[in-house]
Amino acid sequence: MKTNFILETDRLYLVRPSYEYLKELHNIHSDPRTNIYNPAGPHLHINETMEMLDTWMAHWLQHRFGYSLMIEKQSGQMIGMCGLTYKNLQDNTYLNLAYRLSPDYTKRGYTKEACNAMMNYVKNDIKIENQILARTKYNNIASIMTAQSLGFKVNEQFNDFEEAGDVYLFE
């Protein structure tokens, strides 16, 4: 790992998104197992991942925070992503918490570890005070449980707000 170090946790390095990890990021976003609840489905071409990565990098340049890549310390492997970006919803600006993890690394607490670090970074170092939300699908139990383990609670008034099946959890 040689670029864009942001944070370090017990088991992870969180780094700014870069083309260095484009192939690994594409592998995660093109894997049907990581897109079961994604209406857009998996990325079919690496160009889709590159366009997504470009928006992530632009957010970092503009706001000094955004989505980060999770690098497992022990292996040096890029295992997923997590982070926060601005989201407008009903005339309010929130921070949208997103996370996606390689299926080979699930159920080990990596997502919670990374999300806690990123939320603390944005609140304490960057000094952003917007409320944080997580959007998922009603049947994405793993994602709901992850958000709840971070202290988020479902706000039913937002159910189905953007798409049928949406559930919004707020910190």
Salt bridges, closest charged atoms under 4 A:
GLU8 OE2 - LYS73 NZ 2.63
GLU20 OE2 - LYS2 NZ 3.75
ASP31 OD2 - ARG33 NH2 2.70
GLU113 OE1 - ARG11 NE 2.72
GLU162 OE2 - LYS87 NZ 2.88
GLU162 OE1 - ARG135 NH1 3.52
GLU163 OE2 - ARG135 NH2 3.80
GLU163 OE1 - LYS137 NZ 3.19
ASP166 OD2 - ARG135 NE 3.02
ASP166 OD1 - LYS137 NZ 2.70
GLU171 OE1 - LYS123 NZ 2.62
